[in-house]
């Protein structure tokens, strides 16, 4: 007898597999392919195979199932390292600064439009 498990989130999102077992496993590991850039690297020794971890979704003490009866498994992301957190903070700051620059540019452009058409609202946000 086989059971079906469906993955939610992560690299295998939405995929369903039938596994030959009578109970869902407590943790399911899916091997991930190496990045293409790493395949062309000059290193003679390959890096260790990375795996995506999926764990069952529980509801009221029982494994949760989809409408079609497949057991649902949620992606368990690896904890962020300090470098990852710093990179995310830098990216967020860059995006925030770009949004502020864009808003300033829009405000300046709107003021030019208002000089030509004084009957328009004070701010483009009032449209």
N, C-alpha and C positions, 0 to 999 in steps of 0.2 A: 504494500500500500504506500502511496506517496502523498505528500502534503504540498501545498503551494504556499510560497512566501513572496510578498511584494515589498520592494524597497521604497522608502520614502526619503527624499533628500539625498544629497551627495552625488557621486558620480553614476550611481546605478538607479537614479530616481525613476520610478514608474515601471521598472522591470519586474517581471514575475517569473519565478523559477519553481519547478516541481522537484522536490528532493525526496529520495527514497528513505523515509523515516516515518515513525508513528508519532513523534513528538517534535515540536519546533526546537531547534538548538538555542542555547542561551546567548550565543554570540555567533555572528556570521561574518567571515572575512572574505573580501573580494580583492584579488590582486589587481594593482593598477599598473598600466603600461608606463615605461620610462618616458620622460619627455624627449622629443626628437633631438633637441640640442645635445642632450646627454649621449645619444647614440653616436654622434659625430665627435665627441670629446676624445682627446688623445689618451685618456686613462685606459690602462690595460685591464684593470680590475673593475667590473661593473659595480655600481652602488647597490645596496640591498634593495630587494623588491618591496615597494610600499604597498600597504593594504588599507582598504577602506573598511572600517568597522561598522557593523549594523547590529543593533540590539532590538529585542521585541518591544513593542509598545504595549504597555499594560493598562487595563481598565478594570477597576474594581477587583483587583487581584487575579484577573484572567488575561491571557494574551488577547489583544484586540484583533478583530478580523474585519476584512473589507466586506462589502455587500456580496461578493461572489464567494466568500468563504476563505480567501487567502489570508494567512497571517501577515500582519503588518510589522515591518522592521524599520526603525528610524536610524538614520545615519548618526553615528557618534563621532563628532569632529574632535581632532586632536587639540589639546590645550595650546593656546598661543604662547609663543616664546616672547621674551622681552623685546627682541629685535622685531618680531612681527607686530607687537603692540606699538612700538615706536614708528614703524613704517605706516601702519594704519593711521596713527595720529598725524603724521606728516601729510599723508594723502588727504585726510579730512581737512586739514588746515589749508592745503593748496586749493581744494574744491571750494571752501568757504571764501578764500581770497578771490578766486575767479568769479564766484557769484557776486561778490561785492563790486568787483571791477565792472562786471556786466551791468549791474543795476545802476552804477554811476554813469556808464555810457548811455544807458537808456534814458536816464533822467536828463542828461545833457542834450540828447537828441530830441527829447520831448520839448524841452525849453525852446529849441530852435523852431520846432513845428509851431509852438504856441506863439512865437513872435510873428509868424506868417498868418496864423489863424487864431486870433485872440479869443474867439468864442468857444474854443475847446476847453475841457476841464483843466484845472490846475495841474493835476498829475495824470500820467497815463494809467495809473492804477485805478483811477475813478471811471474808466471806460466801462 
